Amino acid sequence: MPSVVVTDEYMKSEQVPVIDLSSLKNGHEAESATLAKLKQACQEWGCFLVVNHGIEENVITQMDSATRETFKVSKENKEKIQGEFGYIPSMAALPFLEILPVNGAPDPDAIQKFAQELWPQGNPKICKVIEAYSSRVEELTNDIITAIFKSFGVSKYYKSQFWGLLRMNHCDVRGEARGGLGPHTDHNLITVMYQDNTGGLELKTKAGNWVEVKPVPNSFVVFTGDSLKAWSNARIHSGIHRVIVNNKSPRVSLPYFFFFQDDDVIEAPPEFVDDEHPRLYSPFKYGEYKSYCKAIKTSRCEHKEFFERESDEAFLENFLAASSVCACNH
């Protein structure tokens, strides 16, 4: 796979960092520099792009095409995708956006079940594409979180019990309208996302500016989530982001969400706590925070104001305050 080179024009503008993952295998000096850049990206942005990640371009392009084909099925069949993570249709707070989870991917049986709900006779071709893509992205996500832990010197806390969820997002804006997804943070560990070249993804910087996360060919966008922020004693930032799409071609994105287990207790290890960084949060169960976020976001879907607003509340801090588990105001 040819290497991705990021243009000077991109680097001169205010843009999220781009991490070349191939340098993690190029020797100690190159690895150290990349890990330092990765650490800074987590601290200052809560978002970065990864290139030269090892996933073949044809695996990505085939998944993009499969996603577009999947959203052509009837709404009645899409609504068969249910459960804790089910089909989400376009609503007032999600203008022209539809979301389909592929629960259980990359497990072949789970993918086959997904396809049988959407197509009466199944769809072996799309199953094969989803399995190839999701298995590679799961590997990549493990590699990225391993590198993040290593950059902060906490590799010994990496757990193989983290789990992932692949979602297909399809936004088809009509007429002169705007569509997409309002400002929010992700409540999980990290999110590794493919986005097509349509554009529209924006990140709010710590200074309060919205910057476009411009598509870079054959790259993935990575967001660090609220639960990783809490686990790191807020040393890792959880960036607010949104999607604003005008009348363009349909936009496809494929976020792969990486989660703690519901029973995992989120508590900053000693490496993140010192005199300069006193403990900010008392321990809490990840599943309780996940349920809190899901309940609030579900209740907002029918209200257009939550798409149009300029910012987002501090979900993590509000949850901790409501649960009386905040160690101090932050």
C-alpha positions as CSV (number, residue, x, y, z in Angstrom):
1,M,0.0,0.0,0.0
2,P,1.5,3.4,-1.0
3,S,2.4,5.8,1.8
4,V,0.1,8.7,2.4
5,V,1.9,12.1,2.3
6,V,0.1,15.0,4.0
7,T,0.3,18.3,2.0
8,D,2.1,21.4,3.2
9,E,-1.2,23.3,2.6
10,Y,-2.9,21.1,5.1
11,M,-0.2,21.4,7.7
12,K,0.0,25.2,7.5
13,S,-3.7,25.6,8.4
14,E,-5.2,25.1,11.8
15,Q,-5.8,21.4,11.6
16,V,-5.9,18.4,13.9
17,P,-2.6,16.5,14.1
18,V,-1.8,13.7,11.6
19,I,-0.1,10.7,13.0
20,D,2.0,8.5,10.7
21,L,1.6,5.0,12.3
22,S,4.3,3.5,10.1
23,S,6.9,5.4,12.1
24,L,6.0,3.3,15.2
25,K,7.9,0.5,13.4
26,N,10.8,2.5,12.1
27,G,13.1,2.4,15.2
28,H,13.4,3.9,18.6
29,E,14.0,7.5,17.6
30,A,11.1,7.7,15.2
31,E,8.8,5.8,17.5
32,S,9.6,8.2,20.4
33,A,8.8,11.2,18.3
34,T,5.5,9.8,17.1
35,L,4.5,8.8,20.6
36,A,5.2,12.3,21.8
37,K,3.1,13.7,19.0
38,L,0.3,11.3,19.8
39,K,0.4,12.2,23.5
40,Q,0.2,15.9,22.6
41,A,-2.7,15.3,20.2
42,C,-4.6,13.5,23.0
43,Q,-3.9,16.3,25.5
44,E,-4.6,19.3,23.3
45,W,-7.1,18.2,20.7
46,G,-8.8,15.0,21.7
47,C,-8.8,14.2,18.0
48,F,-6.2,13.2,15.4
49,L,-5.9,11.5,12.0
50,V,-3.9,8.4,11.4
51,V,-2.3,7.6,8.0
52,N,-0.1,4.7,6.8
53,H,-2.1,2.4,9.1
54,G,-1.8,-0.8,7.1
55,I,-5.4,-1.2,6.0
56,E,-5.5,-1.7,2.2
57,E,-7.3,1.0,0.3
58,N,-9.6,-1.5,-1.5
59,V,-10.9,-2.8,1.8
60,I,-12.0,0.8,2.7
61,T,-13.5,1.6,-0.7
62,Q,-15.4,-1.6,-0.9
63,M,-16.8,-0.9,2.6
64,D,-17.8,2.6,1.5
65,S,-19.7,1.1,-1.5
66,A,-21.3,-1.6,0.7
67,T,-22.6,1.1,3.1
68,R,-24.2,3.1,0.3
69,E,-25.9,-0.1,-1.0
70,T,-27.1,-1.0,2.5
71,F,-28.9,2.3,3.0
72,K,-30.9,1.7,-0.2
73,V,-33.0,-1.1,1.6
74,S,-36.4,-0.2,2.8
75,K,-36.9,1.6,6.1
76,E,-39.1,-1.3,7.2
77,N,-36.1,-3.7,6.9
78,K,-33.7,-1.2,8.6
79,E,-36.1,-1.0,11.5
80,K,-35.5,-4.8,12.1
81,I,-32.0,-3.9,13.4
82,Q,-32.9,-3.5,17.1
83,G,-31.5,-4.1,20.5
84,E,-29.4,-1.9,22.8
85,F,-27.9,-0.4,19.6
86,G,-30.6,-0.3,17.0
87,Y,-31.4,1.5,13.8
88,I,-31.7,5.3,14.2
89,P,-33.7,7.1,11.5
90,S,-33.5,10.8,10.6
91,M,-35.0,13.0,13.2
92,A,-35.2,16.7,14.1
93,A,-31.8,16.6,15.9
94,L,-30.4,14.3,13.2
95,P,-31.5,16.0,9.9
96,F,-31.1,13.6,6.9
97,L,-28.9,11.3,9.0
98,E,-29.5,7.6,9.3
99,I,-27.5,5.2,11.5
100,L,-27.2,1.5,11.3
101,P,-25.1,-0.5,13.8
102,V,-23.5,-3.8,12.8
103,N,-23.9,-5.4,16.2
104,G,-21.3,-8.1,16.9
105,A,-19.0,-7.4,13.9
106,P,-16.5,-8.7,13.0
107,D,-18.0,-12.0,14.1
108,P,-19.2,-13.7,10.8
109,D,-22.4,-15.0,12.4
110,A,-23.4,-11.6,13.7
111,I,-22.7,-10.0,10.3
112,Q,-24.8,-12.7,8.6
113,K,-27.7,-12.0,11.0
114,F,-27.4,-8.3,10.2
115,A,-27.6,-9.0,6.5
116,Q,-30.6,-11.4,6.8
117,E,-32.6,-8.7,8.5
118,L,-32.0,-6.3,5.6
119,W,-32.2,-8.7,2.7
120,P,-34.6,-11.6,2.6
121,Q,-32.0,-14.0,1.1
122,G,-29.1,-12.4,3.0
123,N,-26.2,-10.7,1.1
124,P,-23.0,-12.9,1.1
125,K,-21.0,-10.3,-0.9
126,I,-21.7,-7.5,1.6
127,C,-21.1,-9.8,4.6
128,K,-17.6,-10.6,3.2
129,V,-16.8,-6.9,2.8
130,I,-18.1,-6.0,6.3
131,E,-16.1,-8.8,7.9
132,A,-12.9,-7.8,6.1
133,Y,-13.3,-4.2,7.0
134,S,-14.4,-4.6,10.6
135,S,-11.7,-7.1,11.5
136,R,-9.0,-4.8,10.2
137,V,-10.4,-1.8,11.9
138,E,-10.7,-3.7,15.2
139,E,-7.0,-4.5,14.9
140,L,-6.2,-0.9,14.1
141,T,-8.2,0.3,17.1
142,N,-6.3,-2.0,19.4
143,D,-3.0,-0.7,18.0
144,I,-4.0,2.9,18.5
145,I,-5.2,2.5,22.1
146,T,-2.0,0.5,22.8
147,A,0.1,3.4,21.4
148,I,-1.9,5.9,23.4
149,F,-1.3,4.0,26.7
150,K,2.4,3.7,25.8
151,S,2.7,7.4,25.1
152,F,1.5,8.1,28.6
153,G,3.6,5.4,30.2
154,V,0.7,3.3,31.3
155,S,1.0,0.3,29.0
156,K,0.5,-2.1,31.9
157,Y,-3.1,-1.1,32.2
158,Y,-4.1,-2.1,28.7
159,K,-6.9,-4.7,28.8
160,S,-7.9,-7.1,26.1
161,Q,-11.5,-7.0,27.3
162,F,-12.2,-3.7,25.5
163,W,-14.9,-4.2,22.9
164,G,-16.1,-2.4,19.7
165,L,-19.2,-1.5,17.8
166,L,-19.2,-0.6,14.1
167,R,-21.8,1.9,12.9
168,M,-22.8,2.9,9.4
169,N,-23.7,6.6,9.0
170,H,-25.4,7.9,5.9
171,C,-26.4,11.6,5.5
172,D,-28.3,12.6,2.4
173,V,-29.2,16.3,2.6
174,R,-32.1,17.5,0.3
175,G,-32.7,20.9,-1.2
176,E,-31.2,23.9,0.5
177,A,-31.3,22.4,4.0
178,R,-28.4,21.5,6.3
179,G,-28.0,18.1,7.9
180,G,-25.8,16.0,10.1
181,L,-25.2,15.7,13.8
182,G,-25.1,18.4,16.5
183,P,-22.2,19.1,18.8
184,H,-21.3,16.2,21.2
185,T,-18.5,14.3,22.8
186,D,-18.2,10.5,22.5
187,H,-18.8,8.8,25.9
188,N,-16.6,5.7,25.1
189,L,-12.9,5.0,25.2
190,I,-11.9,6.0,21.6
191,T,-13.6,6.1,18.2
192,V,-11.8,5.3,15.0
193,M,-13.8,6.6,12.0
194,Y,-13.6,6.5,8.3
195,Q,-15.1,9.5,6.5
196,D,-15.5,10.0,2.8
197,N,-14.3,13.1,1.0
198,T,-17.6,15.0,1.3
199,G,-16.4,17.0,4.3
200,G,-18.5,18.6,7.1
201,L,-16.8,17.1,10.2
202,E,-15.8,19.9,12.6
203,L,-14.0,19.9,15.9
204,K,-14.2,22.6,18.6
205,T,-10.7,23.5,19.8
206,K,-9.9,24.3,23.5
207,A,-9.8,27.9,22.4
208,G,-13.4,27.7,21.3
209,N,-12.9,27.7,17.5
210,W,-14.6,25.3,15.1
211,V,-12.1,23.8,12.6
212,E,-12.9,21.4,9.8
213,V,-11.4,17.9,10.1
214,K,-10.6,17.9,6.4
215,P,-10.7,14.5,4.7
216,V,-7.2,13.1,4.0
217,P,-7.1,10.2,1.5
218,N,-6.8,6.8,3.1
219,S,-6.9,8.1,6.7
220,F,-9.0,7.5,9.8
221,V,-10.2,10.1,12.3
222,V,-9.7,9.2,16.0
223,F,-11.6,10.8,18.8
224,T,-10.7,10.2,22.5
225,G,-13.9,9.8,24.5
226,D,-15.2,10.9,27.9
227,S,-14.5,7.7,29.7
228,L,-10.8,7.9,28.7
229,K,-10.8,11.5,29.8
230,A,-12.0,10.4,33.2
231,W,-9.7,7.4,33.4
232,S,-6.7,9.7,32.6
233,N,-7.7,12.2,35.3
234,A,-8.5,14.7,32.5
235,R,-5.0,14.5,31.1
236,I,-6.6,13.3,27.9
237,H,-9.0,15.8,26.3
238,S,-12.5,14.7,24.9
239,G,-13.2,17.0,22.0
240,I,-16.6,18.4,21.0
241,H,-17.3,17.6,17.4
242,R,-20.2,17.9,15.0
243,V,-21.2,17.3,11.3
244,I,-22.7,20.0,9.2
245,V,-23.5,19.0,5.6
246,N,-25.0,21.2,3.0
247,N,-26.5,20.1,-0.4
248,K,-23.8,17.8,-1.5
249,S,-23.6,14.1,-2.4
250,P,-24.6,11.7,0.3
251,R,-22.0,11.5,3.1
252,V,-20.8,8.2,4.5
253,S,-18.9,7.7,7.7
254,L,-18.0,4.5,9.6
255,P,-17.3,5.1,13.3
256,Y,-15.9,2.1,15.2
257,F,-16.6,2.8,18.9
258,F,-14.3,1.1,21.4
259,F,-15.8,0.6,24.9
260,F,-14.9,-0.3,28.4
261,Q,-17.0,-3.2,29.8
262,D,-20.2,-2.0,31.6
263,D,-18.9,-3.3,34.9
264,D,-15.5,-1.7,34.5
265,V,-14.8,0.9,37.2
266,I,-13.3,4.1,35.7
267,E,-10.6,5.3,38.1
268,A,-7.4,7.2,37.3
269,P,-4.3,5.1,38.0
270,P,-1.5,6.6,40.2
271,E,0.5,7.6,37.1
272,F,-2.1,10.3,36.3
273,V,-2.3,11.7,39.8
274,D,0.3,14.0,41.5
275,D,0.7,17.3,43.2
276,E,0.2,19.2,39.9
277,H,-2.7,16.9,38.9
278,P,-4.8,16.2,42.0
279,R,-7.5,13.5,41.5
280,L,-10.5,15.1,39.8
281,Y,-13.0,12.2,39.8
282,S,-14.1,9.5,42.2
283,P,-14.5,6.0,40.7
284,F,-17.7,5.2,38.7
285,K,-19.0,2.3,36.6
286,Y,-18.7,2.9,32.9
287,G,-22.1,1.2,32.2
288,E,-23.8,3.8,34.4
289,Y,-22.3,6.7,32.4
290,K,-23.2,5.0,29.1
291,S,-26.8,4.7,30.2
292,Y,-26.9,8.3,31.3
293,C,-25.6,9.6,28.0
294,K,-27.9,7.3,26.0
295,A,-31.0,8.5,27.9
296,I,-30.2,12.1,27.4
297,K,-29.3,11.8,23.7
298,T,-32.4,9.7,23.0
299,S,-34.7,12.3,24.6
300,R,-33.2,15.1,22.4
301,C,-33.6,13.4,19.0
302,E,-37.0,15.1,18.4
303,H,-35.8,18.6,19.1
304,K,-34.2,20.6,16.3
305,E,-32.4,22.9,18.7
306,F,-30.0,20.2,19.6
307,F,-28.7,20.1,16.0
308,E,-28.5,23.9,15.6
309,R,-26.8,24.8,18.9
310,E,-23.2,25.9,18.9
311,S,-21.9,23.8,21.8
312,D,-22.6,20.9,24.1
313,E,-23.0,20.5,27.8
314,A,-20.2,18.8,29.7
315,F,-21.9,15.4,29.9
316,L,-19.2,13.9,32.0
317,E,-19.1,16.6,34.6
318,N,-22.9,16.8,34.8
319,F,-23.1,13.0,35.3
320,L,-20.5,13.1,38.0
321,A,-22.1,16.0,39.8
322,A,-25.6,14.3,39.6
323,S,-24.0,11.1,41.0
324,S,-22.1,12.9,43.7
325,V,-18.9,11.3,42.5
326,C,-17.0,14.4,41.5
327,A,-13.9,14.8,43.6
328,C,-13.7,18.5,42.8
329,N,-15.1,21.1,40.4
330,H,-13.5,20.8,37.0
